[in-house]
Amino acid sequence: MSGRKKDFKLRIPQIPFFDENTTYFDEEKKIKMKILLVHRRGGKSQGCAMKDTVRIRQYLAEEKIFKLRADVDSSYPSIAFMAPTKLQARGIIWDYYKDFLSEFEGVKFNNSLLKATIPRPSLGDQITVELMASKNHDRIRGMKYREVNVDEAQDASEEAIYRSIMPTLADSRGVFNAFGTAKGQDHLYNMTVNAIRNGHPVRLFPVWHTNVFTPEEIEELRKDNPDGAFEREYELDFTAKIPGTFFHHKIEEMKREPWFYMSEYDPSLTNVVGVDIGVGEGFAAWTAQADCLNHTVNIQDFYTGYDNLMDLRRDMHDDGFVPDVFFLPHDGGNRTLGTHRKDTPKQRFREVFPECLVKPQKKTVELMTDISRINDNLHLLRFPEKDATGTDAHRGLRMLGEFSRKKDPLTGAHMDAIDKSRGVDHAADALRTLYNGLNIDGGRIKRDFTYKRSGGVRVTEKGARYKPWSPMMVNKGNLVGGRGSVWYDRR
């Protein structure tokens, strides 16, 4: 089927994406806006680095400083690349930039800040390329960029695009490039439709429009990906539905309820983290607050793609989230982290988060029974508003909605097995850990606790005052809690 074009419900005109002779402006702010939709593994990141290399050559060829607006000139041009998290920016594209930008004389790379500077001696200034996280988009407010690239635009919040990026580009009449892949009728879909209506350039690159895969490989991808997933991620069909999902219908029903978007941060509640242990994309963690009085789990954020726990600690600190309790999977206390490590995940978490309580869970019941229990208690979740600043919670929610059963290749029936081909199962596994840690069942949080890493004591639902959960634990002569935190048995 690789040579046959599908009749899409959403028609996107094939407009040249990087046509410098054509100017498309936002009517109000005079910002050039361009959208590039590319199939999964289609080379978006590498193409972006190549595009910016060409753009820098143009900046170097400028013979004088000119006015962009009455009070803004073209000196010190800057380009920003935004991924969902800074860790992803480093892993996805930083090496591409270092490779392509090495052609410029005098270029300097800051591997810590993910920043490159290229001197422009003819005009006495420099060109800057900076990589950053779209979830921390508010840091670009007040800065001047000539161009901003947003990768995985479907995972960036609407607030990031319309309240931070657009105003930043307004002064310089800059260019906003959105790169993404179809993931359902989300805000990238709405942005694409609006771009077409307003005459902004939009380019579509489904898998059969590129030479990345052979026709045989495309057919293999079609077989390996469940129904709906191939149509979305490789044929770029925004309307495709994924059958065999566990939580999709329940989540869609909850989204229509006014209470679903009522998660707010309460400093008096316990900050809990449910973790699925893995390396890189295999790692996932939900941060939440357990409200034992109202029996709600107030989701705060979602983290994924970590190779190093110190990076996780740093990002949580930057996001203003102070964890109290980590729930690990049942094997978090006995298996080792990799072939060359002797310590267990539990030991590693205690090393990096010494002031927190780390609790591996007991082995749960049969997998499908456990997933059914979570589905029955999914209504306890509360999420922040869709446009909440600095949160990937809705990215994780989308992954929960796509969590599905594996399809039998012979009969086409959905089996009692998990489809792990797209990596969305890690978000569900982290939620299972969180639910098991809180002992959620029957619409209630049955593990009633009030642990705070500061050692504070609060009144619980039953009126008891205590510092709960476990005896003092000694590790190499020091209290595991550290910083004066002592944990007592709850009697």
N, C-alpha and C positions, 0 to 999 in steps of 0.2 A: 504493500500500500504506500510505499515511500514516495512513489512518483505521482500519486493522486492527491490533489488538493481537496481538503475538507470544506464543506459548506458551513462556515461559522455563522452563528447567530449574531456575533459582534464582528462587523466588517471593519477592518483597519486598513486605510489606504497605504500603499507602498510609496511613502515620501522619502527622498534621500535624507538620511539622518544627519550627516555631517556636511551638508551643502552650505558652504560659507557665503555663497552668493545670494542665498535666500534668507530673509530676516523675518522671523515670526515673533511678535511682541505680545505680551500680556497687555490688554487694553488699559488697565489702571496703572500698573507699575512699570510698564515697558521692559519686562523681563523676558528674555528668550527662554522658552520651555520646550524641552525635547524629551520624548519617551521612547525607550528602546526595550522591547519585550523579546527575550531570547530564551530558548529552551534550556532545560537543565543540562549542565556541563557543556554549554555552548560557547564558552570563552568570553563572557562578559568582562571579567576582571582584566584579563590580558588586553582585550580590545580597548578598555578604558585607559590603561597605562600607555598604550600606543597613541591613543587620541591626545592625551595630555602632553606627550612628547612632541607631537606636531604643533600643539598650541604653544608650547614654550619656545619652539623655533620661531613662531610668529612674533611672540613678545620680544625675543632677542633681536628680531629684524626691525623693530620699531625705531625710527630715527629721532623721535622727540617725544616729550611728555605732552599729552593732549587732554583736553577737558572731556570727562565723561558726563558730568553735569556741572551746574554753575559752581558748586563748592567741592567737587570731587574730580581728581585727575587720574591719569593712568599710571602713576608711579607705584613702585612696589607691588606689582600684580601678584595675586595669590590664587591658588587652586586648592580646593578641599575635596577629599574623598571620604565618604561616610559609609561605614558598614554598621550592621545592627549593634555590634560591640567593638571596642578597640582591639580586643583579642582576635576577633575575626578579621579585622582590617589588617592586623599583622600577619595572620596566617593566610589570608586570601590574596593579598595584592602587594604587600610591601616588597617582596623579592622582585616582583615584576618592575616596580618603580626603580629600585636600585639598579636593575639590569639596564633598563632603557635610558634612565637619566645619566648613566655613567658616561655617555657620549659628550656631555657638556663640560667644558673646561672650568675647573674650580668648584665643582659641585661638592657639597658637604652633606653627609647623612647623619642624622641624630636617631640612633636606633631605639633610644628610650622614649623620645617624644614622637617617633614616627614622622619625622619632619625632614625635608630636603630643601636646601637653599642653593640657588644658582646665581652667581654674580652677573650683573649686567653693566660692565664697566663703561660702555659708551654713554649711558645715561646716569651713572653714578648711584644705582640702586641694585636691588636683587629681586629674584623671582622665588616664591615660596610654594612648596607643595606639602600639604599636611594631611595626615590620615587621622580620623577620629571616629567616635561612636555616635550614631544617630540617636541613641537613647539619652545621650548627654548633650543634646542639640543646643540647649540654652547657652552654652559657653561661646557660641559663635556670634551671639547677638552683639551688635556694636562694632563688629569687625568688617573689613572690606575684602570681599572676594570677587574676582572676575568670573569665576566658574565654580560650581559646586556639583559634584557627582554623588548620587545616592544609590548605592548598590543594595540589592534585595529591598527595593522600595516598598514592597508589600509588607515588610516587617517594620518599617518606619512609621511612627505615629503621624496622624494628620497635623497635630500640633507642631511636630518637628518641621514639616514642610511649609505650613501656612503661617506659623507664628515666629519661626526662627530663620529658616532658609530664605524664604521669599523677601522678608524685610531686609535681610542682610544683602541680598543681591539688588535691591531696589536702588540704592545709592549709586552703584557702579553700572547699573543696567546690565547686569551679568547674565550668565547662562546657567540654567538649571537642567541637569541631565538626570533622568530617572531610569535606572536599570532594574529589571525585575522579571519574574516568572509568574504565570497565572496560578493563583491559589484560591480560586473561588471569587465570588462577587464582593470583594473587599474594597477598601478605599483606593487601591491601585486601579481596580476596574473603573470606579467612579472617576478617578483622575484621568484615565485614558479616554473615557467617553467625553468628558468635558474638554479635553485637549483637542479631540477630533472636531467637536462642535465649534471651538474657538479658532480653528485653523492652525494649531500647533503641530509640528511634525511628529508623527508616530510611526515607528517602524516595527514590523513583526517578523521574527525569525524562528518559525517552527522547525522541527528537526529535519523535515524534508526540504528545507530551503538552504541548508548549510551542508558542508562536506565533512562534518565532524564524524558522522557515522556512515557506514556502508548500508545499503538496503537490507543485507542479512542481519547486521547488528541492530538495525531499527526494529526488525521483526523480533529479535531476541529481547529487546527492551520492552516491546509490547507484551510479550509473554511473561516476563519477569515482574512487571509492574501490575498491580491490581486494576480492575476496571475503574475508570475515572482518573486514576493517578497518571497514566500515560497520556490521556487526552489533555489533562491540565498542564503537566510539567514539560511535555515534549511537543504536543500539538498546540499548546497555548489556548486551550478552550476554557474561558472563564466560567462557563455554565455547566461543565462536567461535574457529575456527582460521583462520590466514591461509595459503592455499596459495601455491605458487610461491616460497617463501622459499629463500634460499641457504644459510644457516647454522643454521636452527632445529633440525633433527634432530641435527646434530653437537653443538650446544650442549647440548641436552637429554641426550644420551648422556654428555657430559663432566661435567655436573652430578651425575651418579650416581657419579662416581669420587671417591675420598677425596682424591686429589692436587689436584683442581680448586680447592679453597678453601685453598690453602697459600701464598698470596702474603703475605710479610712484608717489612717494610722492612729493608734491609741497607745501612748507611751506606758500606760499601766499594764498592758497585756503582755503575755509571754510571746517572744519572737521565736518561732520554730522554723526549721528547715528540713524538708524531706528530700533525700538524695538518692539518685540512681548512680552507682559508682561505675565509672568507665574512664577511658582516656580520650581526650579530644571530643569529637561529636558524640561519643558514647556516654559522656557525663551530662547529667541534668539535675537541677535542683529547683524546688519551689520554696520561696520564702513566704511566710504567712504569720498571722497572729491568731492564736487560739482563744476565742471568746467562750469560756466554759459556762458562763451564765446564760448567754443567749444561744449557745450551741451553734455557732457559725465559725467558719474558717475564712478569715479575711485575707485573701491573697494579696501580697505586696509586689512580688516580682518573680521572674523566671530567668534562670541562668543555665547556659549550656555551652559546650565546646571548650572545656578547660583541660589542660595538661598539667597544670601546676596549681595547688591549693593556695599558694601565696597570691596568685593572680585573682583567685576568687575572693580572698580576704580583702585585697586592695579594692576590687570593684564594689564589694558590699560596703566598704567604708566610704567610697566616693558617692555611692547612692544613698548614704545616710541610714543604712540598715545595720543594726547591732544585734547579731544572733544570740539567743540564749541557749537553745537546745538544737542539736543535730540528731535527726533520726537516720540511721544507716540501714541498708538491707540486712537480711538475716545472716549473710556470709561476711558482713563487714568486720566481724571480730575474729575471724579465723583464717581467711585467705590472705595471701600476700599481694602487694601492689606491684605486679610485674615480675619478671623472672630474676631480676638482679636486686630486688628489695626483700628484706627480711621482715620488715614491719607490716602490720595489717592496716587496712584503711582506718580502723578505730584508733590505732596508735598515731597514724599520720594526722588525722583530724585533731586529736588532742595536742599534737605538737604545734600545729599551725593555729588552732583556736584554743589555747590553754584555759581561757576563762569561761569556756562553754561546756555544757553537759553533752556528752556524745553517747548515744544509745543505739547500738545495733538491735534490730527487731528479731523476735523469735520467728522461726520458719512458719510461714502462713499455710493456710489450707490450700486445697487444689486451686490452680490458677483461675480457671473459669468461674469457680464459685466466688473467689476473691474479687474478680472484676465485676461480677453481678452485684456483690455487696456494695462496691464503690458506686456503681450506677444507681442503686437504690438510695444512696446517701449523697448523691452529687449536688442536691439542692442546698446543702449546707454551705457551699462555696459562695463567696462574695468577691467580686472583681472590681478593680478601680475603673473609673470612667475611661472610655476608649481613648480620649485625648490626654490622659494623665501624663505629666512630664516624667521622663526618665524611667519608664517601666517597659519590660518585654512580656508582661503578663499575658497580653492578648496574643502574642506570638505563640506562647505555650498553650493557650486555650485553643488556638487553631490546630495545633499538633494533637491535642486531645480529641478534637472533633474528627481528625483523620485517622485516629488509632483504629485499626480494623483487623478482621480475621484473614487468615491465609486462604487462598483459593486453591482448590484441588485442580491441578493442571489437566487431569483426565476427565473428570465429571463436570468441572466448572462450579461445583458447590463450595460454599464457604465452610471451612473446617473449624474445629475447636482448637485452633492454633493461631499464634500471633504472626501477623505479617511484619517482618523486621527489615524489609527491603528498602524502606524510605527513611528509617531512623526516627520516626515519630513515636515509636514505642517507648523511648527513654523518658519522655514527658509523662506518659502514663505510669511507668514503673516508679518514677519519683513521687507521683501522687499516691500510688499504692503505699509506698514507704511512709509518707506523711499520714495517711489515713490509719495505717496499722499502728504507727507511733502514738497517735492520739486515741487509738482504740475507738474508732467511730463505727457505730452500728445502731440501727433502729432510730435514725434521725437524731442521735445524741453523741456528744463527745464524752465517752465514758471514763477516760483518764483525766480526772480533775486535778490540775496542778497549777501552781502559780510561781514557778521558778523564775527568778530574774537574776542575771549575772552580777548585778550590783549587790545582791544579798538582801534586797528589800522583802518585807513580809506584807501580804495583803489578805483581806478577808475573802474566803472562798464562798461558794454557793452554800456549803453546809455550815458556814460560820466559823470554821476552824482557822487558827492562825498558825502557820508553820512554814518552814523552809523544806520543801518536799524531796522525796524520791529516792535518794541513795545515801549510803553511809559515806564518811570521809574516805577518800581513796588516795593512797600515797604512791607516788611514782618517783623513784630515784631520790627519795628524801624530801620531796616537795609536794605540797597539796596540788592535786591535778587542777583544782579550780583556779588556783593562783589569785593574786590581787585581793586576798581576803575573802574569796568566795568559799564557803563551807557548806556542804550538802548533808542533810540529816535524813534519817529514816522517818517516814511518815507513819506514825503509830495510831 
